[in-house]
């Protein structure tokens, strides 16, 4: 059986997020809110995120509205935030 990927502590996550403007940590997830100028741009952004996520085999949770996409990341298998999330 493969070893579980190590997770970051909350303090480590907060320190690491300083290198990623716009991202924050809340309720066990790292998050980012993207504002768009409308539905077509929102859909293009969601498709781009989906393409990159599939290539990395690491899939975020997305909340999608007319002019906004909220991205949430955590490693479900590891039970927390790992290197894959950054």
C-alpha positions as CSV (number, residue, x, y, z in Angstrom):
1,X,0.0,0.0,0.0
2,X,1.3,3.5,-0.9
3,X,2.2,5.9,1.8
4,X,-0.2,8.7,2.4
5,X,1.0,12.0,1.1
6,X,2.1,14.4,3.9
7,X,-0.2,17.3,4.7
8,X,0.6,20.9,5.8
9,X,-0.3,22.3,9.1
10,X,-2.5,25.4,9.2
11,X,0.5,27.6,10.0
12,X,2.5,26.1,7.1
13,X,-0.5,26.7,4.7
14,X,-0.8,30.3,5.8
15,X,2.9,30.9,5.3
16,X,2.9,29.2,1.9
17,X,-0.2,31.2,0.7
18,X,1.8,34.4,1.0
19,X,3.4,33.4,-2.3
20,X,0.0,33.1,-3.9
21,X,-1.9,36.4,-4.0
22,X,-5.7,36.1,-3.9
23,X,-5.7,32.7,-2.3
24,X,-6.8,32.0,1.3
25,X,-7.4,29.1,3.7
26,X,-10.8,28.4,5.2
27,X,-12.5,25.3,6.6
28,X,-9.8,22.9,5.4
29,X,-9.6,24.2,1.8
30,X,-7.4,26.7,0.0
31,X,-9.7,29.0,-2.0
32,X,-9.7,31.6,-4.7
33,X,-12.4,33.8,-6.1
34,X,-12.2,34.8,-9.8
35,X,-14.5,37.5,-11.1
36,X,-15.3,37.5,-14.8
37,X,-17.2,39.9,-17.1
38,X,-20.0,37.4,-17.8
39,X,-21.1,33.9,-18.6
40,X,-19.0,33.3,-21.8
41,X,-15.8,34.2,-19.9
42,X,-16.9,32.2,-16.9
43,X,-17.3,29.1,-19.0
44,X,-13.9,29.6,-20.7
45,X,-12.3,29.9,-17.3
46,X,-14.0,26.8,-16.0
47,X,-13.0,24.8,-19.0
48,X,-9.3,26.0,-18.7
49,X,-9.3,25.0,-15.0
50,X,-10.8,21.6,-15.9
51,X,-8.2,21.0,-18.6
52,X,-5.3,21.8,-16.2
53,X,-6.9,19.8,-13.4
54,X,-7.4,16.7,-15.5
55,X,-3.8,16.9,-16.8
56,X,-2.6,17.1,-13.2
57,X,-5.1,14.4,-12.0
58,X,-6.1,16.7,-9.2
59,X,-9.6,18.1,-9.4
60,X,-10.8,21.2,-7.5
61,X,-14.3,21.9,-6.3
62,X,-15.8,24.7,-8.4
63,X,-18.7,27.0,-7.6
64,X,-19.9,28.7,-10.8
65,X,-22.2,31.7,-11.3
66,X,-22.7,34.3,-14.1
67,X,-19.6,36.4,-13.3
68,X,-17.7,34.4,-10.7
69,X,-15.8,31.1,-10.2
70,X,-14.8,30.0,-6.8
71,X,-12.0,27.4,-6.7
72,X,-11.5,25.2,-3.6
73,X,-8.6,22.7,-3.3
74,X,-7.6,20.0,-0.9
75,X,-6.3,16.5,-1.3
76,X,-9.1,14.2,-0.4
77,X,-7.0,11.0,-0.3
78,X,-4.4,12.7,2.1
79,X,-7.1,14.4,4.2
80,X,-5.7,17.9,3.9
81,X,-3.6,20.3,2.0
82,X,-0.6,18.8,0.2
83,X,2.0,19.9,-2.4
84,X,-0.5,19.1,-5.1
85,X,-2.7,21.9,-3.9
86,X,-0.1,24.5,-4.5
